[in-house]
Amino acid sequence: MGLEFKLVYLVVLGDAMLISGLVLLVLSVQRFYLPGNVVWYRCPFCKKDWKSSGDKALVHCPHCRQLVHPMIVEK
Ligand SMILES: [Zn+2]
């Protein structure tokens, strides 16, 4: 007990903080690389849905290959 116990405690605490720091870093990196705003679009012609990122005014429908103004679907 005493000094030795405090050192062990500090080492364990340091390890725990290091691990949680790494986990936070990995999570933030993952969030950074994921497309920020994934939304579902619906084609006004074929009424099919697909998932894409961002706000696009005009997209090519992957189902019927038309250039469309997609509707954004809340899922
Ligand atoms: Zn379509």
N, CA, C, O and the ligand as a Tripos MOL2 file, in Angstrom:
@<TRIPOS>MOLECULE
protein
  301   299    76     0     0
PROTEIN
NO_CHARGES

@<TRIPOS>ATOM
      1 N           0.8430   -1.2040    0.0000 N.3       1 MET1
      2 CA          0.0000    0.0000    0.0000 C.3       1 MET1
      3 C           0.8690    1.2420    0.0000 C.2       1 MET1
      4 O           2.0960    1.1450    0.0450 O.2       1 MET1
      5 N           0.2530    2.3870   -0.0500 N.am      2 GLY2
      6 CA          1.0280    3.6310   -0.0130 C.3       2 GLY2
      7 C           1.4590    4.0540   -1.3990 C.2       2 GLY2
      8 O           0.6480    4.1070   -2.3230 O.2       2 GLY2
      9 N           2.7180    4.3500   -1.5400 N.am      3 LEU3
     10 CA          3.2460    4.9020   -2.7860 C.3       3 LEU3
     11 C           3.0670    3.9170   -3.9440 C.2       3 LEU3
     12 O           2.6930    4.3000   -5.0530 O.2       3 LEU3
     13 N           3.3390    2.6570   -3.6650 N.am      4 GLU4
     14 CA          3.2480    1.6500   -4.7230 C.3       4 GLU4
     15 C           1.8130    1.5480   -5.2560 C.2       4 GLU4
     16 O           1.5790    1.4870   -6.4630 O.2       4 GLU4
     17 N           0.8810    1.5330   -4.3330 N.am      5 PHE5
     18 CA         -0.5250    1.4650   -4.7260 C.3       5 PHE5
     19 C          -0.9200    2.6770   -5.5770 C.2       5 PHE5
     20 O          -1.6300    2.5490   -6.5740 O.2       5 PHE5
     21 N          -0.4490    3.8440   -5.1640 N.am      6 LYS6
     22 CA         -0.7680    5.0630   -5.9240 C.3       6 LYS6
     23 C          -0.2020    4.9940   -7.3410 C.2       6 LYS6
     24 O          -0.8410    5.4250   -8.3010 O.2       6 LYS6
     25 N           1.0190    4.4390   -7.4560 N.am      7 LEU7
     26 CA          1.6370    4.3340   -8.7840 C.3       7 LEU7
     27 C           0.8380    3.3910   -9.6770 C.2       7 LEU7
     28 O           0.5780    3.6850  -10.8430 O.2       7 LEU7
     29 N           0.4520    2.2410   -9.0990 N.am      8 VAL8
     30 CA         -0.3410    1.2880   -9.8700 C.3       8 VAL8
     31 C          -1.6470    1.9470  -10.3020 C.2       8 VAL8
     32 O          -2.0820    1.8160  -11.4450 O.2       8 VAL8
     33 N          -2.2550    2.6540   -9.3640 N.am      9 TYR9
     34 CA         -3.5210    3.3340   -9.6560 C.3       9 TYR9
     35 C          -3.3450    4.3290  -10.8070 C.2       9 TYR9
     36 O          -4.1710    4.4040  -11.7170 O.2       9 TYR9
     37 N          -2.2400    5.0930  -10.7430 N.am     10 LEU10
     38 CA         -1.9860    6.0870  -11.7950 C.3      10 LEU10
     39 C          -1.7470    5.4110  -13.1450 C.2      10 LEU10
     40 O          -2.2110    5.8960  -14.1770 O.2      10 LEU10
     41 N          -1.0220    4.2880  -13.1340 N.am     11 VAL11
     42 CA         -0.7460    3.5840  -14.3950 C.3      11 VAL11
     43 C          -2.0510    3.0670  -14.9950 C.2      11 VAL11
     44 O          -2.2940    3.1980  -16.1950 O.2      11 VAL11
     45 N          -2.8950    2.4690  -14.1270 N.am     12 VAL12
     46 CA         -4.1740    1.9490  -14.6150 C.3      12 VAL12
     47 C          -5.0350    3.0860  -15.1400 C.2      12 VAL12
     48 O          -5.6540    2.9810  -16.1990 O.2      12 VAL12
     49 N          -5.0640    4.1740  -14.3810 N.am     13 LEU13
     50 CA         -5.8650    5.3270  -14.7990 C.3      13 LEU13
     51 C          -5.3500    5.8840  -16.1220 C.2      13 LEU13
     52 O          -6.1320    6.2370  -17.0050 O.2      13 LEU13
     53 N          -4.0160    5.9580  -16.2510 N.am     14 GLY14
     54 CA         -3.4220    6.4550  -17.4850 C.3      14 GLY14
     55 C          -3.7650    5.5660  -18.6660 C.2      14 GLY14
     56 O          -4.0670    6.0510  -19.7570 O.2      14 GLY14
     57 N          -3.7140    4.2380  -18.4350 N.am     15 ASP15
     58 CA         -4.0790    3.3040  -19.5030 C.3      15 ASP15
     59 C          -5.5360    3.4880  -19.9110 C.2      15 ASP15
     60 O          -5.8580    3.5190  -21.0980 O.2      15 ASP15
     61 N          -6.4050    3.6110  -18.9240 N.am     16 ALA16
     62 CA         -7.8270    3.7640  -19.2220 C.3      16 ALA16
     63 C          -8.0710    5.0430  -20.0210 C.2      16 ALA16
     64 O          -8.8540    5.0540  -20.9710 O.2      16 ALA16
     65 N          -7.3870    6.1220  -19.6230 N.am     17 MET17
     66 CA         -7.5690    7.3770  -20.3510 C.3      17 MET17
     67 C          -7.0100    7.2870  -21.7620 C.2      17 MET17
     68 O          -7.5750    7.8340  -22.7090 O.2      17 MET17
     69 N          -5.8790    6.5800  -21.8850 N.am     18 LEU18
     70 CA         -5.2800    6.4070  -23.2130 C.3      18 LEU18
     71 C          -6.2290    5.6360  -24.1250 C.2      18 LEU18
     72 O          -6.4330    6.0040  -25.2820 O.2      18 LEU18
     73 N          -6.8100    4.5510  -23.5830 N.am     19 ILE19
     74 CA         -7.7090    3.7230  -24.3950 C.3      19 ILE19
     75 C          -8.9530    4.5170  -24.7850 C.2      19 ILE19
     76 O          -9.3830    4.4850  -25.9380 O.2      19 ILE19
     77 N          -9.5290    5.2330  -23.8090 N.am     20 SER20
     78 CA        -10.7320    6.0000  -24.1470 C.3      20 SER20
     79 C         -10.3930    7.1120  -25.1310 C.2      20 SER20
     80 O         -11.2060    7.4510  -25.9910 O.2      20 SER20
     81 N          -9.2010    7.6790  -25.0090 N.am     21 GLY21
     82 CA         -8.7810    8.6900  -25.9750 C.3      21 GLY21
     83 C          -8.6610    8.1160  -27.3690 C.2      21 GLY21
     84 O          -9.0680    8.7420  -28.3480 O.2      21 GLY21
     85 N          -8.0910    6.8990  -27.4560 N.am     22 LEU22
     86 CA         -7.9660    6.2530  -28.7580 C.3      22 LEU22
     87 C          -9.3390    5.9380  -29.3450 C.2      22 LEU22
     88 O          -9.5700    6.1130  -30.5410 O.2      22 LEU22
     89 N         -10.2540    5.4690  -28.4780 N.am     23 VAL23
     90 CA        -11.6020    5.1520  -28.9520 C.3      23 VAL23
     91 C         -12.2700    6.4170  -29.4950 C.2      23 VAL23
     92 O         -12.8960    6.3940  -30.5550 O.2      23 VAL23
     93 N         -12.1290    7.5170  -28.7550 N.am     24 LEU24
     94 CA        -12.7170    8.7780  -29.2190 C.3      24 LEU24
     95 C         -12.0990    9.2140  -30.5400 C.2      24 LEU24
     96 O         -12.7910    9.7140  -31.4270 O.2      24 LEU24
     97 N         -10.7880    9.0180  -30.6600 N.am     25 LEU25
     98 CA        -10.1010    9.4030  -31.9000 C.3      25 LEU25
     99 C         -10.6340    8.5890  -33.0740 C.2      25 LEU25
    100 O         -10.9290    9.1290  -34.1400 O.2      25 LEU25
    101 N         -10.7530    7.2670  -32.8570 N.am     26 VAL26
    102 CA        -11.2480    6.3960  -33.9280 C.3      26 VAL26
    103 C         -12.6690    6.7970  -34.3110 C.2      26 VAL26
    104 O         -13.0050    6.8540  -35.4940 O.2      26 VAL26
    105 N         -13.5050    7.0750  -33.3050 N.am     27 LEU27
    106 CA        -14.8870    7.4670  -33.5840 C.3      27 LEU27
    107 C         -14.9490    8.7620  -34.3720 C.2      27 LEU27
    108 O         -15.7350    8.8830  -35.3120 O.2      27 LEU27
    109 N         -14.1160    9.7410  -33.9910 N.am     28 SER28
    110 CA        -14.1670   11.0170  -34.6980 C.3      28 SER28
    111 C         -13.6370   10.8750  -36.1160 C.2      28 SER28
    112 O         -14.1330   11.5260  -37.0360 O.2      28 SER28
    113 N         -12.6190   10.0150  -36.2990 N.am     29 VAL29
    114 CA        -12.0980    9.7910  -37.6490 C.3      29 VAL29
    115 C         -13.1630    9.1190  -38.5030 C.2      29 VAL29
    116 O         -13.3600    9.4760  -39.6640 O.2      29 VAL29
    117 N         -13.8580    8.1290  -37.9060 N.am     30 GLN30
    118 CA        -14.9230    7.4610  -38.6550 C.3      30 GLN30
    119 C         -16.0150    8.4430  -39.0420 C.2      30 GLN30
    120 O         -16.5260    8.4100  -40.1610 O.2      30 GLN30
    121 N         -16.3680    9.3210  -38.1030 N.am     31 ARG31
    122 CA        -17.4120   10.2960  -38.4060 C.3      31 ARG31
    123 C         -16.9550   11.2280  -39.5120 C.2      31 ARG31
    124 O         -17.7490   11.6610  -40.3460 O.2      31 ARG31
    125 N         -15.6410   11.5360  -39.5080 N.am     32 PHE32
    126 CA        -15.1070   12.4380  -40.5130 C.3      32 PHE32
    127 C         -15.1690   11.8150  -41.8960 C.2      32 PHE32
    128 O         -15.4660   12.4910  -42.8810 O.2      32 PHE32
    129 N         -14.8830   10.5070  -41.9630 N.am     33 TYR33
    130 CA        -14.8310    9.8630  -43.2670 C.3      33 TYR33
    131 C         -16.1930    9.4220  -43.7720 C.2      33 TYR33
    132 O         -16.3730    9.2280  -44.9750 O.2      33 TYR33
    133 N         -17.1520    9.2600  -42.8770 N.am     34 LEU34
    134 CA        -18.4830    8.9080  -43.3390 C.3      34 LEU34
    135 C         -19.0950   10.0920  -44.0670 C.2      34 LEU34
    136 O         -18.8910   11.2390  -43.6670 O.2      34 LEU34
    137 N         -19.8410    9.8290  -45.1260 N.am     35 PRO35
    138 CA        -20.5440   10.9330  -45.7680 C.3      35 PRO35
    139 C         -21.4650   11.6180  -44.7770 C.2      35 PRO35
    140 O         -22.2780   10.9700  -44.1180 O.2      35 PRO35
    141 N         -21.3340   12.9220  -44.6780 N.am     36 GLY36
    142 CA        -21.9710   13.6360  -43.5900 C.3      36 GLY36
    143 C         -23.4710   13.4840  -43.5380 C.2      36 GLY36
    144 O         -24.0370   13.2540  -42.4690 O.2      36 GLY36
    145 N         -24.1180   13.6090  -44.6680 N.am     37 ASN37
    146 CA        -25.5650   13.7240  -44.6600 C.3      37 ASN37
    147 C         -26.1500   12.7000  -45.6250 C.2      37 ASN37
    148 O         -26.3190   12.9680  -46.8140 O.2      37 ASN37
    149 N         -26.4520   11.5330  -45.0910 N.am     38 VAL38
    150 CA        -26.9940   10.4770  -45.9520 C.3      38 VAL38
    151 C         -28.5080   10.5930  -45.9640 C.2      38 VAL38
    152 O         -29.1590   10.5560  -44.9200 O.2      38 VAL38
    153 N         -29.0470   10.7320  -47.1420 N.am     39 VAL39
    154 CA        -30.4970   10.8740  -47.2720 C.3      39 VAL39
    155 C         -31.0060    9.8690  -48.2920 C.2      39 VAL39
    156 O         -30.2560    9.3450  -49.1140 O.2      39 VAL39
    157 N         -32.2810    9.6250  -48.2120 N.am     40 TRP40
    158 CA        -32.9450    8.7660  -49.1950 C.3      40 TRP40
    159 C         -33.6190    9.6450  -50.2260 C.2      40 TRP40
    160 O         -34.3740   10.5600  -49.8960 O.2      40 TRP40
    161 N         -33.3340    9.3520  -51.4630 N.am     41 TYR41
    162 CA        -33.9830   10.0570  -52.5600 C.3      41 TYR41
    163 C         -35.0750    9.1850  -53.1530 C.2      41 TYR41
    164 O         -34.9930    7.9570  -53.1150 O.2      41 TYR41
    165 N         -36.0830    9.8200  -53.6950 N.am     42 ARG42
    166 CA        -37.1040    9.0650  -54.4260 C.3      42 ARG42
    167 C         -37.2610    9.6690  -55.8080 C.2      42 ARG42
    168 O         -37.4410   10.8750  -55.9780 O.2      42 ARG42
    169 N         -37.1870    8.7910  -56.7770 N.am     43 CYS43
    170 CA        -37.3180    9.2270  -58.1620 C.3      43 CYS43
    171 C         -38.7820    9.5510  -58.4530 C.2      43 CYS43
    172 O         -39.6480    8.7250  -58.1650 O.2      43 CYS43
    173 N         -39.0880   10.7100  -59.0070 N.am     44 PRO44
    174 CA        -40.4790   11.0380  -59.3140 C.3      44 PRO44
    175 C         -41.0370   10.2520  -60.4960 C.2      44 PRO44
    176 O         -42.2500   10.2340  -60.7050 O.2      44 PRO44
    177 N         -40.1780    9.6080  -61.2650 N.am     45 PHE45
    178 CA        -40.6520    8.8580  -62.4270 C.3      45 PHE45
    179 C         -40.9680    7.4030  -62.0750 C.2      45 PHE45
    180 O         -42.0730    6.9160  -62.3150 O.2      45 PHE45
    181 N         -39.9650    6.7160  -61.4950 N.am     46 CYS46
    182 CA        -40.1730    5.2940  -61.2240 C.3      46 CYS46
    183 C         -40.5270    5.0210  -59.7730 C.2      46 CYS46
    184 O         -40.7970    3.8750  -59.4150 O.2      46 CYS46
    185 N         -40.5330    6.0590  -58.9210 N.am     47 LYS47
    186 CA        -40.9480    5.9560  -57.5130 C.3      47 LYS47
    187 C         -40.0640    5.0170  -56.6990 C.2      47 LYS47
    188 O         -40.4920    4.4770  -55.6790 O.2      47 LYS47
    189 N         -38.8370    4.8270  -57.1530 N.am     48 LYS48
    190 CA        -37.9350    3.9730  -56.3930 C.3      48 LYS48
    191 C         -37.0270    4.8320  -55.5200 C.2      48 LYS48
    192 O         -36.7410    5.9860  -55.8380 O.2      48 LYS48
    193 N         -36.5850    4.2460  -54.4230 N.am     49 ASP49
    194 CA        -35.7310    4.9670  -53.4810 C.3      49 ASP49
    195 C         -34.2850    4.5180  -53.6150 C.2      49 ASP49
    196 O         -34.0000    3.3710  -53.9600 O.2      49 ASP49
    197 N         -33.3860    5.4440  -53.3370 N.am     50 TRP50
    198 CA        -31.9900    5.0570  -53.1900 C.3      50 TRP50
    199 C         -31.3500    6.0250  -52.2220 C.2      50 TRP50
    200 O         -31.8460    7.1210  -51.9630 O.2      50 TRP50
    201 N         -30.2070    5.5620  -51.6900 N.am     51 LYS51
    202 CA        -29.5350    6.3010  -50.6440 C.3      51 LYS51
    203 C         -28.3540    7.0330  -51.2350 C.2      51 LYS51
    204 O         -27.6020    6.4700  -52.0300 O.2      51 LYS51
    205 N         -28.1850    8.2940  -50.8490 N.am     52 SER52
    206 CA        -27.0360    9.0480  -51.3060 C.3      52 SER52
    207 C         -26.7020   10.0910  -50.2570 C.2      52 SER52
    208 O         -27.4510   10.3050  -49.3040 O.2      52 SER52
    209 N         -25.5660   10.7290  -50.4530 N.am     53 SER53
    210 CA        -25.1440   11.7180  -49.4740 C.3      53 SER53
    211 C         -25.2470   13.1100  -50.0700 C.2      53 SER53
    212 O         -25.1160   13.3040  -51.2780 O.2      53 SER53
    213 N         -25.4800   14.0580  -49.2040 N.am     54 GLY54
    214 CA        -25.4490   15.4460  -49.6140 C.3      54 GLY54
    215 C         -26.7700   15.9400  -50.1610 C.2      54 GLY54
    216 O         -27.7540   15.2060  -50.2480 O.2      54 GLY54
    217 N         -26.7570   17.1980  -50.5230 N.am     55 ASP55
    218 CA        -27.9320   17.8300  -51.0870 C.3      55 ASP55
    219 C         -27.6810   18.0860  -52.5570 C.2      55 ASP55
    220 O         -26.9480   19.0030  -52.9260 O.2      55 ASP55
    221 N         -28.2850   17.2810  -53.3760 N.am     56 LYS56
    222 CA        -28.1090   17.4600  -54.8110 C.3      56 LYS56
    223 C         -29.4310   17.8960  -55.4120 C.2      56 LYS56
    224 O         -30.4850   17.3390  -55.1060 O.2      56 LYS56
    225 N         -29.3590   18.8950  -56.2670 N.am     57 ALA57
    226 CA        -30.5800   19.3700  -56.9090 C.3      57 ALA57
    227 C         -30.9770   18.4540  -58.0530 C.2      57 ALA57
    228 O         -32.1550   18.1650  -58.2650 O.2      57 ALA57
    229 N         -29.9670   18.0040  -58.7830 N.am     58 LEU58
    230 CA        -30.2270   17.1330  -59.9270 C.3      58 LEU58
    231 C         -29.3510   15.8980  -59.8040 C.2      58 LEU58
    232 O         -28.1400   16.0030  -59.6130 O.2      58 LEU58
    233 N         -29.9640   14.7330  -59.9130 N.am     59 VAL59
    234 CA        -29.1810   13.4950  -59.8760 C.3      59 VAL59
    235 C         -29.7010   12.5430  -60.9380 C.2      59 VAL59
    236 O         -30.8410   12.6390  -61.3940 O.2      59 VAL59
    237 N         -28.8340   11.6320  -61.3110 N.am     60 HIS60
    238 CA        -29.2570   10.5670  -62.2060 C.3      60 HIS60
    239 C         -29.8710    9.4560  -61.3730 C.2      60 HIS60
    240 O         -29.2220    8.9210  -60.4740 O.2      60 HIS60
    241 N         -31.0870    9.1150  -61.6590 N.am     61 CYS61
    242 CA        -31.7470    8.0220  -60.9690 C.3      61 CYS61
    243 C         -31.0250    6.7240  -61.3130 C.2      61 CYS61
    244 O         -30.8640    6.4110  -62.4920 O.2      61 CYS61
    245 N         -30.5850    5.9610  -60.3120 N.am     62 PRO62
    246 CA        -29.8750    4.7060  -60.6180 C.3      62 PRO62
    247 C         -30.7900    3.6190  -61.1480 C.2      62 PRO62
    248 O         -30.3110    2.5850  -61.6120 O.2      62 PRO62
    249 N         -32.0860    3.8310  -61.0890 N.am     63 HIS63
    250 CA        -33.0210    2.7940  -61.5370 C.3      63 HIS63
    251 C         -33.4520    3.0030  -62.9800 C.2      63 HIS63
    252 O         -33.4310    2.0680  -63.7820 O.2      63 HIS63
    253 N         -33.8450    4.2380  -63.3130 N.am     64 CYS64
    254 CA        -34.3230    4.4570  -64.6780 C.3      64 CYS64
    255 C         -33.4070    5.3660  -65.4750 C.2      64 CYS64
    256 O         -33.7060    5.6840  -66.6260 O.2      64 CYS64
    257 N         -32.2740    5.7980  -64.8770 N.am     65 ARG65
    258 CA        -31.2330    6.5360  -65.5900 C.3      65 ARG65
    259 C         -31.7060    7.8850  -66.1170 C.2      65 ARG65
    260 O         -31.1440    8.4030  -67.0830 O.2      65 ARG65
    261 N         -32.7050    8.4450  -65.5100 N.am     66 GLN66
    262 CA        -33.1360    9.7660  -65.9360 C.3      66 GLN66
    263 C         -32.5340   10.8180  -65.0140 C.2      66 GLN66
    264 O         -32.2830   10.5640  -63.8360 O.2      66 GLN66
    265 N         -32.3090   11.9910  -65.5660 N.am     67 LEU67
    266 CA        -31.8600   13.1100  -64.7540 C.3      67 LEU67
    267 C         -33.0960   13.7060  -64.0880 C.2      67 LEU67
    268 O         -33.9860   14.2320  -64.7550 O.2      67 LEU67
    269 N         -33.1330   13.6160  -62.7680 N.am     68 VAL68
    270 CA        -34.3640   13.9800  -62.0590 C.3      68 VAL68
    271 C         -34.0720   14.9570  -60.9280 C.2      68 VAL68
    272 O         -32.9500   15.0430  -60.4280 O.2      68 VAL68
    273 N         -35.1020   15.6840  -60.5410 N.am     69 HIS69
    274 CA        -35.1030   16.4080  -59.2820 C.3      69 HIS69
    275 C         -35.6490   15.4370  -58.2290 C.2      69 HIS69
    276 O         -36.8630   15.2510  -58.1440 O.2      69 HIS69
    277 N         -34.7870   14.8240  -57.4370 N.am     70 PRO70
    278 CA        -35.2930   13.7880  -56.5400 C.3      70 PRO70
    279 C         -36.0500   14.3750  -55.3640 C.2      70 PRO70
    280 O         -35.7580   15.4820  -54.9130 O.2      70 PRO70
    281 N         -37.0090   13.6350  -54.8800 N.am     71 MET71
    282 CA        -37.6730   13.9720  -53.6340 C.3      71 MET71
    283 C         -36.8770   13.3310  -52.5040 C.2      71 MET71
    284 O         -36.3950   12.2060  -52.6400 O.2      71 MET71
    285 N         -36.7400   14.0390  -51.4010 N.am     72 ILE72
    286 CA        -36.0300   13.4950  -50.2600 C.3      72 ILE72
    287 C         -37.0290   12.8100  -49.3380 C.2      72 ILE72
    288 O         -38.0390   13.3890  -48.9380 O.2      72 ILE72
    289 N         -36.7190   11.5670  -49.0150 N.am     73 VAL73
    290 CA        -37.6230   10.7450  -48.2140 C.3      73 VAL73
    291 C         -37.0650   10.6450  -46.8000 C.2      73 VAL73
    292 O         -35.8800   10.3740  -46.6090 O.2      73 VAL73
    293 N         -37.9100   10.8620  -45.8320 N.am     74 GLU74
    294 CA        -37.4900   10.6770  -44.4390 C.3      74 GLU74
    295 C         -37.6790    9.2180  -44.0640 C.2      74 GLU74
    296 O         -38.7740    8.6680  -44.1810 O.2      74 GLU74
    297 N         -36.5720    8.5870  -43.5990 N.am     75 LYS75
    298 CA        -36.7030    7.1850  -43.1960 C.3      75 LYS75
    299 C         -36.3130    7.0350  -41.7490 C.2      75 LYS75
    300 O         -36.3540    5.9290  -41.2100 O.2      75 LYS75
    301 ZN        -36.1370    6.6090  -61.6500 Zn       76 ZN76
@<TRIPOS>BOND
     1     1     2 1
     2     2     3 1
     3     3     4 2
     4     3     5 am
     5     5     6 1
     6     6     7 1
     7     7     8 2
     8     7     9 am
     9     9    10 1
    10    10    11 1
    11    11    12 2
    12    11    13 am
    13    13    14 1
    14    14    15 1
    15    15    16 2
    16    15    17 am
    17    17    18 1
    18    18    19 1
    19    19    20 2
    20    19    21 am
    21    21    22 1
    22    22    23 1
    23    23    24 2
    24    23    25 am
    25    25    26 1
    26    26    27 1
    27    27    28 2
    28    27    29 am
    29    29    30 1
    30    30    31 1
    31    31    32 2
    32    31    33 am
    33    33    34 1
    34    34    35 1
    35    35    36 2
    36    35    37 am
    37    37    38 1
    38    38    39 1
    39    39    40 2
    40    39    41 am
    41    41    42 1
    42    42    43 1
    43    43    44 2
    44    43    45 am
    45    45    46 1
    46    46    47 1
    47    47    48 2
    48    47    49 am
    49    49    50 1
    50    50    51 1
    51    51    52 2
    52    51    53 am
    53    53    54 1
    54    54    55 1
    55    55    56 2
    56    55    57 am
    57    57    58 1
    58    58    59 1
    59    59    60 2
    60    59    61 am
    61    61    62 1
    62    62    63 1
    63    63    64 2
    64    63    65 am
    65    65    66 1
    66    66    67 1
    67    67    68 2
    68    67    69 am
    69    69    70 1
    70    70    71 1
    71    71    72 2
    72    71    73 am
    73    73    74 1
    74    74    75 1
    75    75    76 2
    76    75    77 am
    77    77    78 1
    78    78    79 1
    79    79    80 2
    80    79    81 am
    81    81    82 1
    82    82    83 1
    83    83    84 2
    84    83    85 am
    85    85    86 1
    86    86    87 1
    87    87    88 2
    88    87    89 am
    89    89    90 1
    90    90    91 1
    91    91    92 2
    92    91    93 am
    93    93    94 1
    94    94    95 1
    95    95    96 2
    96    95    97 am
    97    97    98 1
    98    98    99 1
    99    99   100 2
   100    99   101 am
   101   101   102 1
   102   102   103 1
   103   103   104 2
   104   103   105 am
   105   105   106 1
   106   106   107 1
   107   107   108 2
   108   107   109 am
   109   109   110 1
   110   110   111 1
   111   111   112 2
   112   111   113 am
   113   113   114 1
   114   114   115 1
   115   115   116 2
   116   115   117 am
   117   117   118 1
   118   118   119 1
   119   119   120 2
   120   119   121 am
   121   121   122 1
   122   122   123 1
   123   123   124 2
   124   123   125 am
   125   125   126 1
   126   126   127 1
   127   127   128 2
   128   127   129 am
   129   129   130 1
   130   130   131 1
   131   131   132 2
   132   131   133 am
   133   133   134 1
   134   134   135 1
   135   135   136 2
   136   135   137 am
   137   137   138 1
   138   138   139 1
   139   139   140 2
   140   139   141 am
   141   141   142 1
   142   142   143 1
   143   143   144 2
   144   143   145 am
   145   145   146 1
   146   146   147 1
   147   147   148 2
   148   147   149 am
   149   149   150 1
   150   150   151 1
   151   151   152 2
   152   151   153 am
   153   153   154 1
   154   154   155 1
   155   155   156 2
   156   155   157 am
   157   157   158 1
   158   158   159 1
   159   159   160 2
   160   159   161 am
   161   161   162 1
   162   162   163 1
   163   163   164 2
   164   163   165 am
   165   165   166 1
   166   166   167 1
   167   167   168 2
   168   167   169 am
   169   169   170 1
   170   170   171 1
   171   171   172 2
   172   171   173 am
   173   173   174 1
   174   174   175 1
   175   175   176 2
   176   175   177 am
   177   177   178 1
   178   178   179 1
   179   179   180 2
   180   179   181 am
   181   181   182 1
   182   182   183 1
   183   183   184 2
   184   183   185 am
   185   185   186 1
   186   186   187 1
   187   187   188 2
   188   187   189 am
   189   189   190 1
   190   190   191 1
   191   191   192 2
   192   191   193 am
   193   193   194 1
   194   194   195 1
   195   195   196 2
   196   195   197 am
   197   197   198 1
   198   198   199 1
   199   199   200 2
   200   199   201 am
   201   201   202 1
   202   202   203 1
   203   203   204 2
   204   203   205 am
   205   205   206 1
   206   206   207 1
   207   207   208 2
   208   207   209 am
   209   209   210 1
   210   210   211 1
   211   211   212 2
   212   211   213 am
   213   213   214 1
   214   214   215 1
   215   215   216 2
   216   215   217 am
   217   217   218 1
   218   218   219 1
   219   219   220 2
   220   219   221 am
   221   221   222 1
   222   222   223 1
   223   223   224 2
   224   223   225 am
   225   225   226 1
   226   226   227 1
   227   227   228 2
   228   227   229 am
   229   229   230 1
   230   230   231 1
   231   231   232 2
   232   231   233 am
   233   233   234 1
   234   234   235 1
   235   235   236 2
   236   235   237 am
   237   237   238 1
   238   238   239 1
   239   239   240 2
   240   239   241 am
   241   241   242 1
   242   242   243 1
   243   243   244 2
   244   243   245 am
   245   245   246 1
   246   246   247 1
   247   247   248 2
   248   247   249 am
   249   249   250 1
   250   250   251 1
   251   251   252 2
   252   251   253 am
   253   253   254 1
   254   254   255 1
   255   255   256 2
   256   255   257 am
   257   257   258 1
   258   258   259 1
   259   259   260 2
   260   259   261 am
   261   261   262 1
   262   262   263 1
   263   263   264 2
   264   263   265 am
   265   265   266 1
   266   266   267 1
   267   267   268 2
   268   267   269 am
   269   269   270 1
   270   270   271 1
   271   271   272 2
   272   271   273 am
   273   273   274 1
   274   274   275 1
   275   275   276 2
   276   275   277 am
   277   277   278 1
   278   278   279 1
   279   279   280 2
   280   279   281 am
   281   281   282 1
   282   282   283 1
   283   283   284 2
   284   283   285 am
   285   285   286 1
   286   286   287 1
   287   287   288 2
   288   287   289 am
   289   289   290 1
   290   290   291 1
   291   291   292 2
   292   291   293 am
   293   293   294 1
   294   294   295 1
   295   295   296 2
   296   295   297 am
   297   297   298 1
   298   298   299 1
   299   299   300 2
@<TRIPOS>SUBSTRUCTURE
     1 MET1         2 RESIDUE 1 A MET
     2 GLY2         6 RESIDUE 1 A GLY
     3 LEU3        10 RESIDUE 1 A LEU
     4 GLU4        14 RESIDUE 1 A GLU
     5 PHE5        18 RESIDUE 1 A PHE
     6 LYS6        22 RESIDUE 1 A LYS
     7 LEU7        26 RESIDUE 1 A LEU
     8 VAL8        30 RESIDUE 1 A VAL
     9 TYR9        34 RESIDUE 1 A TYR
    10 LEU10       38 RESIDUE 1 A LEU
    11 VAL11       42 RESIDUE 1 A VAL
    12 VAL12       46 RESIDUE 1 A VAL
    13 LEU13       50 RESIDUE 1 A LEU
    14 GLY14       54 RESIDUE 1 A GLY
    15 ASP15       58 RESIDUE 1 A ASP
    16 ALA16       62 RESIDUE 1 A ALA
    17 MET17       66 RESIDUE 1 A MET
    18 LEU18       70 RESIDUE 1 A LEU
    19 ILE19       74 RESIDUE 1 A ILE
    20 SER20       78 RESIDUE 1 A SER
    21 GLY21       82 RESIDUE 1 A GLY
    22 LEU22       86 RESIDUE 1 A LEU
    23 VAL23       90 RESIDUE 1 A VAL
    24 LEU24       94 RESIDUE 1 A LEU
    25 LEU25       98 RESIDUE 1 A LEU
    26 VAL26      102 RESIDUE 1 A VAL
    27 LEU27      106 RESIDUE 1 A LEU
    28 SER28      110 RESIDUE 1 A SER
    29 VAL29      114 RESIDUE 1 A VAL
    30 GLN30      118 RESIDUE 1 A GLN
    31 ARG31      122 RESIDUE 1 A ARG
    32 PHE32      126 RESIDUE 1 A PHE
    33 TYR33      130 RESIDUE 1 A TYR
    34 LEU34      134 RESIDUE 1 A LEU
    35 PRO35      138 RESIDUE 1 A PRO
    36 GLY36      142 RESIDUE 1 A GLY
    37 ASN37      146 RESIDUE 1 A ASN
    38 VAL38      150 RESIDUE 1 A VAL
    39 VAL39      154 RESIDUE 1 A VAL
    40 TRP40      158 RESIDUE 1 A TRP
    41 TYR41      162 RESIDUE 1 A TYR
    42 ARG42      166 RESIDUE 1 A ARG
    43 CYS43      170 RESIDUE 1 A CYS
    44 PRO44      174 RESIDUE 1 A PRO
    45 PHE45      178 RESIDUE 1 A PHE
    46 CYS46      182 RESIDUE 1 A CYS
    47 LYS47      186 RESIDUE 1 A LYS
    48 LYS48      190 RESIDUE 1 A LYS
    49 ASP49      194 RESIDUE 1 A ASP
    50 TRP50      198 RESIDUE 1 A TRP
    51 LYS51      202 RESIDUE 1 A LYS
    52 SER52      206 RESIDUE 1 A SER
    53 SER53      210 RESIDUE 1 A SER
    54 GLY54      214 RESIDUE 1 A GLY
    55 ASP55      218 RESIDUE 1 A ASP
    56 LYS56      222 RESIDUE 1 A LYS
    57 ALA57      226 RESIDUE 1 A ALA
    58 LEU58      230 RESIDUE 1 A LEU
    59 VAL59      234 RESIDUE 1 A VAL
    60 HIS60      238 RESIDUE 1 A HIS
    61 CYS61      242 RESIDUE 1 A CYS
    62 PRO62      246 RESIDUE 1 A PRO
    63 HIS63      250 RESIDUE 1 A HIS
    64 CYS64      254 RESIDUE 1 A CYS
    65 ARG65      258 RESIDUE 1 A ARG
    66 GLN66      262 RESIDUE 1 A GLN
    67 LEU67      266 RESIDUE 1 A LEU
    68 VAL68      270 RESIDUE 1 A VAL
    69 HIS69      274 RESIDUE 1 A HIS
    70 PRO70      278 RESIDUE 1 A PRO
    71 MET71      282 RESIDUE 1 A MET
    72 ILE72      286 RESIDUE 1 A ILE
    73 VAL73      290 RESIDUE 1 A VAL
    74 GLU74      294 RESIDUE 1 A GLU
    75 LYS75      298 RESIDUE 1 A LYS
    76 ZN76       301 GROUP 0 **** ****
